[in-house]
Amino acid sequence: MTGTDVQHLLRVLASLDTHLDDQLDGLSADPAVDEGRAALARLADPEHAAGLAGELEPAEAAWLAEEIVRRWSLLASPVLDPQACLVATEEPEQVRFLVDVVGLDPGWTVVWTGAEPTADDAAAAVWSPTSAGVTARVIGRGPGGRVVLVAGWQPPTGAGTDG
């Protein structure tokens, strides 16, 4: 599970990859920026981003995200897409999840798979060790209209299902 600072960095990279080209009227089609565009595509690739997340300290991730947003703002207005991620807390006998949502209007809802929502907080759930993993589907409204976000978690190898 990655921290919220790292999740924010991943959100910034994915949003930059999605929106910058449109904001700059297709500048990435210019061969002069091929190398930079390829580097951004590698950074935004989910597998590469997961590796990056494992190597960065939260403070480094926070600094890098803000630096990217600062530099992006020199070219165009940064557009950060909504995001949902799961924050896990391991307690005796259970793993508890909280879905962390940014970029959606208040009033969003979450549907859990592989975890039971808690009675006191619909944004929280407890993992059932008999499930293969946890998925939170968040439905709400963002700046562009109705949005469905998905966040997932897989238990460590050897945990959970008994066979």
Summary of the structure (lengths in Angstrom):
residues: 163
radius of gyration: 17.9
end to end distance: 24.0
largest distance: 55.8
contacts: 440
relative contact order: 0.14
helix: 40%
strand: 29%
